[in-house]
Amino acid sequence: MSADTPRRIVLLRHAKADWPEVSDHERPLAERGRKDAPAVGLKLAETGISFDLALCSTAARTRETWKLAVQELPHRPKTHYEERLYDASLGELIALLNETSDEVSDLLVIGHNPGMHALADALAGRAEGDTATRMNRTGFPTAALAIVSFTGSWKSLEHGVGTLQDYWTPKEH
């Protein structure tokens, strides 16, 4: 694939988690999260994006979100469970995405806030319609997703290179 290859990143925040007496990393989904995760899976299917790769945080709530969401997709992409997505800073997230193989055109990232919101905001130098306004008004709640497109290699991914194409939350629909 050449340097002018169009690419898409879908950033998905895990669904609503519960607060039992476990470590933060092991928090499971709450009842609402178990309802919202399949709904976000349906939304992912509606986009028509055929993901080449899914990167999922190793936290219990992200793994559970992905397990429920992926069942709604027409095909299951290769999934890599990535410890570095848990509690990652914006710089760490961009560095991680820079490692993505250029064979990947469409990437799904299942992670946490504030990272998913910060990454969507940082990458999107442009936005279609009111997507940026809606994203910043809602603050990227649980089970929200943002689709950012850009052209180039993953190594060239940096602040402002992308376009925020879509933003969705379960509460909006």
Secondary structure as UniProt FT lines:
FT   TURN            3..4
FT   STRAND          6..13
FT   HELIX           24..26
FT   HELIX           31..47
FT   STRAND          53..57
FT   HELIX           60..70
FT   TURN            71..72
FT   STRAND          78..82
FT   HELIX           83..85
FT   TURN            86..87
FT   HELIX           90..98
FT   TURN            102..103
FT   STRAND          106..111
FT   TURN            113..114
FT   HELIX           115..123
FT   STRAND          124..127
FT   TURN            129..130
FT   HELIX           131..138
FT   TURN            142..143
FT   STRAND          145..151
FT   HELIX           154..156
FT   TURN            159..160
FT   STRAND          162..168
FT   HELIX           170..172
//
